[in-house]
Amino acid sequence: MVACGASVAGVVYPTMLRFLIDSLGFNNAVRAVAGLAAITSIYSLLFATPNPAHSHPRPQSYRKLTTWIDPEAFSNKSFIWMTIAVMFLFFGFYPVFFNLEEVRTTIPIKYHKLIVCSGQQ
């Protein structure tokens, strides 16, 4: 559910901001987008409940390295292969987003078609 919300927001917020800047001005457009983000955050705060079956580990010191890095994960072959696969996936994924803005300025593309591709202005 979280991943769906992130992808929808990646398309909705930039598009909303672009069209509101033209009609309301920059300051009020940013306020409107911030208001929408605040409302959805408050909704989550009120209606999301933690899983009662989730076990909570004993508190540790945040200064220890093992709090942030799990050394046992590096001995798990599945974790290592998944990490390598995600690394190669991002090698093909990020150039599209970095170069899309440049392609848009050199090749005339309708804005609504570009929104579907990138969710950027």
Secondary structure as UniProt FT lines:
FT   HELIX           2..24
FT   HELIX           26..47
FT   TURN            52..53
FT   TURN            62..63
FT   HELIX           65..68
FT   HELIX           71..75
FT   HELIX           77..106
FT   HELIX           111..118
//
